[in-house]
Amino acid sequence: MDIDVQKVQKIIDQCVLKPRYSYPMFKNAPRPPVAAYAAVRLMGTYSPGYDEVDNKFDEGTDEFVFTTKGFRILSFDVLFSRDDVDVDFLNNSFYRPDVLDLMKKLGMVLISKGPILVKTLTLESQWEVRTAIRLDFNVIRTQVTRIPRIVKAHIQGEFQEAETSLPIDIDITFTP
């Protein structure tokens, strides 16, 4: 998921036209050594529907290849260190051709954005103005799982019924 945060950082930097403007948000991390910045955090991911599923056999590796492909919605919180023009600039930039091209290149589509209420007692007492925005992106996820074919199995055990006990010893070998 760090890769997704890095992608959103690139998008935000492009939106505000400032290289290295955004940083990943970590709990209790020191502030970046710059005057103004945006901190980015992945808040969650969910699947809005069903995945496309494919199961094939790869004869070259003697494995089953199980593939799922589907849409995911990733939600990011973007917290600005200053309540200035960068916030408004970001909000108005998602239709610019350069930002649209970058999102396409990164495989992310913005599906919604909106403000987040970040007022707390600490912020009120320290007069620290912050603006936060929630960005929801639609992405396509593909997962490939390779499962080796079982060609040999050995089963040992014991069958019991009442006072009768029978040993079980079975060797199975798959021959194509």
Secondary structure, 3 states (H helix, E strand, C coil): CHHHHHHHHHHHHHHHCCCCCEEECCCCCCCCCCCCCEEEEEEEEECCCCCEEEEEEECCCCEEEEEEEEEEEEEEEEEECCCCHHHHHHHCCCCCHHHHHHHHHHCCEEEEEEEECCCCHHHHHHCCCCEEEEEEEEEEEEEEEEEECCCEEEEEEEEEECCEEEEEEEEEECCC
